[in-house]
Amino acid sequence: MAVPHLTTALRGPILALEKRILEAMPAIEHWLRGKWQQHIIPFYCSVDLRNSGFKLAPVDTNLFPGGFNNLNTDFLPLCVQAMMAAVEEICPEAHSILIIPENHTRNIYYLQNVHVLERIMRHAGLNIRIGSLIPEITEPTLINLPDGNTLLLEPVVRKGNRLSVENFDPCAILLNNDLSSGIPDSLKNLDQIIIPPIHAGWTTRLKSQHFTAYDRVAQEFAELIGIDTWLINPYFNSCGKIDFHEEKGVDCVAATVDEILSNIQEKYTQYGVKEEPFVIVKADAGTYGMGIMTVKDGADVYKLNRKQRNKMAKIKEGLSVSHVLVQEGVYTFESIHQAVAEPVIYMIDRYVVGGFYRVHTGKGIDENLNAPGMHFVPLAFDTSCVLPNHAALPDSVPNRFYAYGVVARLALLAAAVELEQHAPKLNA
């Protein structure tokens, strides 16, 4: 199995950070156990991390993870155990669950993800069927997958306030659909529990809300173990009323870019970092790596050509971008076979169950790697994340992966806080 290599020589602060995390492990785990008791934990979650050699921080948190097929298959039992815990937490009586996947059937690798998720849940003792919201799916449709398995998509039927497929009345609905294009009427006002909740979808969720919650979590964690919050937390701000086609709202973006660049430079100077600061401008809602650009000067925002404006103006499902997140860019100095790489950590309930490296041969260390041409290298995170080797150097593989698991769980905790804060208010 390929082990990622940290290519930078700028490792001082990150080694100090990892050393501090190792030293504080009992306090960290005790603190996290208390937090899990205080909050409703997202059912599942994936977190994109960036390790610059002087900073380790989350840059995106996905509440509808679609890459279970990229995990190391050796650790399926760990996923199954975590799935049992997740189901018991949210729906103790659950025995039959209907999975609602994304609507694109052409992405065969995404459907392999659905198959792996179905397999995990079946091994956890659940009856599982796959219900499709695609209007063209009017009868059970068997799809052949590249790995030799098959996936059966069935048309969903709504009767009253319950969603089902033929001869299957589930007690819960599991969304693996991020609702980018809106909330379908068939999912509204159901009697069945929906996990994750509807308001976790991109119809209502904003990345700026998540990182506002992460700000609080990171600050408390930093105080707990005695570190500078910046080492695990990217600067950010948001801008609204944006229209890249009409070049409206770009003044806010340009000013925010320059402000964050200035703040980053202060930190780079403090830590002796010689790299050039950069920021990432991306849609405040949505996924799939769309609507993203790297910027190193606020003036660059005014210089976008037509192709670049078109790229920034639309995201998944062809939806227009009206709000953007301006986020500190975190370099990635990790590589696999000379290709730029970044870790993606997967969690079910509170447990780290695996992860993989997103690798891109055509991208630079300051660019978004979630783009066409990427590939994945699976890595096992179970023992690495919970059993670090205290006798080894802080940047040894088990210790680095333990640090990944800690920071990913901070993002998971932030997601729990975020969803609680932005849950729909029920009438008294």
N, C-alpha and C positions, 0 to 999 in steps of 0.2 A: 504494500500500500504506500503510495507516495506521501511523504511527509512534507508539508509546506516549509519553505525556507524564508527566514526573515533576512532580506538582503541589505537592509540599512545598517549603517554604523551608528546611527543616532538612537541608541538603545538605553541610554542612561535612565531617564525618567520612567520608561515603561518597565524596565527591570525593577526599579524601585517600587513602582506601583504593584507589580506582580508579587514582589517580596512582601509588601505590606498586606496584600490580600491573603497570602499564605499564612502570615503571622496572625492575622485577625480571623482565621477561618472559624473557630468556635463562636466568636461574637457575631460573625456574619450569618452563620447558619441559625443561631438562636434568634437573631433579629428577623430573618426571613420567616422562620416558623411563626413568630408572632404576627407578622404582616399577613401571612396566608389565613390566619384565623380571623383577621379583621375585615377581609375583603373577599368578594366573590371572584374567584380566579377564572380567567378566560378558559374555555374548553380546550382550545389548542392555539398555537401561536408560533410564528417564525420571526426571527430577528436577524437583520443584516448588520454585521459588525464591520468596522474598519480598524486595522491595527497599523498605525504609522510608525511604530517603533518608539514614539514618544507620547502616544495617545491611543487609547482603546475605547471606542465609543459606538453606540448603536446609531445607525443612520436611517433605518426604516423598520417598522414593526407591522407585520401582516397577521390579521386575525382570521384569515381564511387561507391557511397555507396550502399551496398546490404543488409541493415537491416531495411528497412522501416516497415517491419512486426513486428519489436520488439518495435515500438513506442507506446505510450499510445493512444488508439483509440479516447479518449475523445477530443484530440486536433487536430483532422483531419481538422476542420475549419481553424486553424492557418496555417496548411500546405497548404491548398487550397489558402488562401490569399497570402502567400509567393510565391506559384507557379505562381499565376497571375502576380505578380511583376517580377518574374524571366523571364517569357515569354515576357513580355512587354519590358524588358531591352534588351534582345538578339534578339528577332524576333517579333516586334510589330504586324506584319500581320499574325502571325501563327494562324492557325485554325485546321490543321491536322498534327499530329506528329507521326512518326514511332519509336517505342522503339526497340532497338536492345539489347537483354539481353545476358548474358553469355551463353556459349555453353553447359554447363552441365545441363541435364534435370533430373538427378537422385537426385539432391539436392532439395528436394521438398520445404524446408523452404526458400531457395533462390527464388524459383518461387513464393512463397507467397509474398515475397518482391516485385517482379515485379507486382503482382496483386494489392498490396496496392499503388504502384507508379502509375499504370494505373488509379486506382480509384481517386487518388488525382488530376491527370491531367484532368480526365473527369469532376470532380466537378469544375475545373477551367475553364470549357467551351471549352475544346479541343476535337477534334475527334482523337481517339487513336487506333492504331493497334499494334500488337506485331510481329515483323519480325525476324525469326530465321536464323542464318548463318550455322546451322547444316546441312551438306549435306544429312543426312538421313531424314530430314524433307522435304518431297517432296509434301505434301498436308496439308491443315489445320488440325492441331492435337489438340484435346481438352484434357487438363490435369486436372484431379480432384485433388483438394488441400485438405489438412487435415482439414481445417476450414469449408469445405462444399462448397467453391467457386470453380470456374473453370477458367482456363486460356487457351486462344486459341493462339497457336503458328502457324504462317503461313510462308511458304518459301518466301524469298525475291527474287525479280526479278530486274535485272538491265537492263534498256533500255537507251542507250546512256549514258548520265551523270546523270541519275536520278535513285534513288532506290525506289522500291515500293513493295506492295503486291497486290494481285488481286483486281481490282476495287478500288484502293486507292493510290492516288498520293500525298504523304505528302509534305508539304513545309519545313519541318525540320526533322532531324534525331536525336533522343536522345539516346546516348550510355549509357547503364548500363553494359557495357562490357569493362574491363580494358585493353584489347588488349595485354595481357601478351604473347600470342603466335605469335604476329606480327600483321601487318595491312593487312587485307584481301583486295584483289584487288577490291572487290565490293564496298569498302568504299573509294577508292582513286579517287581524281579528280572529285568529285560530284559537281553538280550545287547547290544542297541543302545545307543549313547550317547544320553543324554537331556540336552538343553540348553534352558534353564538346568537345573542339577541339581535333583532332587526336593526337597532340603532348602531350596531357595530359595523354595518355596511357603509360603503362609500357614498351612498345617497345622502347621508347625514354626517358621517364622521369626517374630521379634518386632521391632517398630520400635525398642524400647529397646536391643536388641542392635546394630542398625545404628548408632544414634546414639552408642552407647558406642565403636564402632569409629571413627565420624566424629570423636569427641572427640580421639582420638589423632592422626588424620590432620590435623585442623585445628590442633592444637597444634604439630605438627612444621612445618606450612606457615607458621604465624604466626611461628615462630622463624626460618624461612628468609628471609622478606621483612621481618621486623621490625615486625609489627603486633600489636595487641591481639586475641587469639583470639576474644573476644566479638563482634567486628565481623562474623565469618563463621560463628558457632556459637551456636545457641540453647541456653539452659539447659534441662535436662529431668531427670525422674526417673520412676519407674514404681511402680505399686501393683498388688498381686495380691489374689486372693480377694475380688473385687468382685461384688456382686449389687445392681444399682440398683433392681430391683423390691422386694427385701426391705430395701433401704437398708443393706446390709452392706458393710463395708470403706470407707465414705465418710469415716471419720475420717482414714484415711491420705491420701485424695485431698485433703481440705480442708487438712490440715497441709502437704502437699507444695505445694499451690497457694500458700499464704501464704508458704512459704519461698522459692519461685521468684519470687513477686512482690516480695519484699524484695530479693532479689539483683538483679532487673531495675532496681528503683528506684535502687539504688546506682550502677548503670551509667548510668542516665538522668541522675542528678545529676552524675556525672563528665563526661558529654558535653553537658550543658545541654539535654537533651531535655525538653520540657514536656508531652509526651503522657502519658496514664495507662497504666501497665503493665497487661498482660493475659496470660492463659495460655490455651492450648488443651488441653482434656482429650479424648482420643480413644482408641479401642480400640487395644491394643498390637499387634494383628494385623488384617489385612484392609484393604480398599480401597473404592473407589467413594464416598468421602466420607461414609460412614455411621458412626454412633456418635461424633459430634464435637460439642463445645460450647465457646463462649467464656465464660471466667470472669474476673471482676475482683476477687473477694473469696472467700476460702475458705469463708465462711459461706454463699455462694450455693449451694454443693454440697448443703447440707441443705434448701434451699428448692425443689428441683425438683418441679414438679407431675407428675401422672400421665403426661401426654403426653410431657413431657421425659424422665422415667425410662424410658418405653417406647422412646423414640428412642435413648437411650444403652445400653439393655440388649441390643439386637440389631444385627447387621451383615449383610453379604451372605450369602445362602443361609439367612437366618434363624438364624444361629448366635448363641449367647449370649456376651456380653462378660464375661469373668472377670478380665481384666488391662487396665489402662489406662496410657497414656503421658501424663504431665503435662508439657507442653512450653511453653517461652516463646513467647508470641504475638509475631509479627513483623508490624508494620503494613505494608500495601502502599499507597504513595502514588502508584502509577502508574495511569493511566487511559487509556481509549480512548473518545472521544466521550462524555465525562463518566461513563463506567461504570468501576467498579473492575476492575483487571486484575492478573494475576500471570504471570510467564514460566514455561513448562514446557520444559525442554531435553531433546532426544532424542539418544541416543548408540548407535552400533553399534560393538562392540569399544571401542577407546579414542578413537574419533573422534566429535566433535560433528557431527551430520548435519542438524540442523534444530531447529525449536522452534515454539511458538505461544504466544499469550497466551490464558489462560483469562479470560474476561470475564463479569461478572455485573451486570446492571442493578439487581438487587434486594438486593444485599448491601453491607455496609459495609466500611470499610478494616481492621476488626479481626475480620472473619468469614471462615469457610471458604468458598471460592468453588467448590469441587467439589460442587455441589448442583444439583438440578433447576432449569432456567432459565438455566444457563450456556451461553455459546457461545464459539467459538474464532476467533482471528484469526491466520492463519499468518504466520510471519516466517522469512526466510532467515538462517541463522546461520553459513554456511560461511566466507565471507571475513571477516565481522564477527568471528568467533571466533578466526581464526588470523592475520588481517592488520589489527591495530589501527592507527589513524592517530596516530602519536606526536606529530605537529605540532599536532593538534587538542586541544581541551579534553578533560579526562578524562571528562566526562559526555556527549561526542558519541556518536552512535549506535554506530559501530564499536567504540569503546572500552568503552562500557557492555556491549555484547554479548560482547566479549572477556572482561570480568570475569565475566559470566554463565557463559561456557564454562569458565573456570578453576574457579569454585566448583562447578559441576555435575560436573566431572571429579574434584574432591576427594570428592564424594559417591559417584561411581563407584568410586574407589579404596577408600573405606570399605566399600562393598558387597563388593569383592573380599576385603578383610581379614575382614569379617564371615562370609562364606561359608566361608572357610578355617578359621576358628576354630570354627565350628559344624557342620562336615562330620561325617557319621556316622563313628564309629571302626570301622575294619575289624579283624576278628580276625587276629591274627598267624598 
